[in-house]
Amino acid sequence: MSTHRIELQHLTLTRVGYVDVPIPPEAAGLTADDFASLDWRTPDWTEGDQLRAGAAAWFADVADTRLVFDPVQAADDVLRADRASERTHQQAIADVFAEAEFARESVDYLVLTHIEGVGMVAWRNEDDSWSPFFPNARILVSDVALREFLDAQPEGSSDLEYHAWHALIDQGFVESFADGEVIVPGVRAEVKGGHCAGHAIFHFGSANGGAEASMLGHLAVSPIHLATGECPQQHEDAALAWSLLRAVAEDGRKLIGPLWPAPGFGRWLEGVFVTGDK
């Protein structure tokens, strides 16, 4: 487990990491040649000719409200590969969160950049039924992403994703937000797509809308994507995804990636990604 914290004017963001691993760059639409010239890539973002990725969750504490963003997403093939693995990882991740003082029961809202698998959105019970991983949290996803997901079923997703999400929807835990909506004071959603229909970026800052930090979701699987241009392998609309990245990167605000390894954030300054609070 690792934790990293960002203190903003009106809220605190905390990354709780489960595990960071090297993955083939091709899995993220890159090659080793794409980032070979980027001196800032090591040691945080690459390991040899491999890309580093993280299984983690970002929590936000805003006054008396706690949110969690994209908890341990895009790793179902490993974490839920079979029932034994799923049982082990579910409990281990719950224990990691509790050890970091972010117990599952303490979360009020689970907020997603988009729907991609199950992650730690749902908890599989011993009788094969599904319940929320964070039992007291409302699950929020953009109206566009939710509509696309429902319209595509069942052909558009895996059996795992289909059954888990429909169980949560049928139980009344899932709600939606629109482009520009303030989730809680200091957390605003921008729903523009790029990666997929309804993909959202979240901007963190003052209650009046000034952004001190932004969560990019899967627009950037790695900070490397801030330097390598359009990535058609990753995005339905690669040109739009690239323009959205440039728009949030150029003013030097803190940038957060749910799949980035520890510390999971940094800033784009004068053509270089500066890790963490450096």
QUIGI-V356928 format. One line per field, one symbol per residue. psi: psi as a letter, one per 20 degrees, with the letter a starting at -180 (. if undefined). A space follows every 10 residues. Layout:
psi->???
This chain:
psi->qqqqqporgj rppppopgqp qqqphhhjkr rhhhjhjnhi hqihiqocjq qpqqorqpqp oocjppqqpl olrkkhhghk hrhggggggg gggghggghj klqhiiphpo pphrpnbgbl hqpprhjjrq rphnhjqppp qqhggggggh hiqihjrrgg ggggghghgh ikiprrrrpi qogrpioppo nicfgrpjpq qpppbqijip phqppicjhn hqhhiiijaq nhhhphnhgg gghgghhihi jjrpppphjq rpijraqool jqpopcj.
